[in-house]
C-alpha cells in the first residue's frame, strides 16, 4: 500500500539492483506492511530486534 511521502516496498524492490547494497533492513513499516512481513524478501526490523553491523 502506498503511503504519502514514503517509499513503498514494490518500488524499492524494483530498484534494488540500483542501490548496490550489501544488506537491506526495512524499518518503520506501516501496519499494512507489518501484517505482510511473511511475504517480503529482505530483512526487517521489529521492536526489540538487535542488529549487528
Steps between C-alpha positions, in 0.01 A plus 500: 500500500636841409544752781552867417863615531625143552673250274281198442631145503425421135686809377793416725519145365476623139809719555696282743778421252560872451566549872802268506457413867653206684213483746151648505295522819152649489398715795211724602244294312129576482241274661419366154865412438539343845200279427680371188861449619475132413482604133806727483833388359743692722578553865280717715529644847229477761481628856784370712701350216876535540691538175875452485688700241 
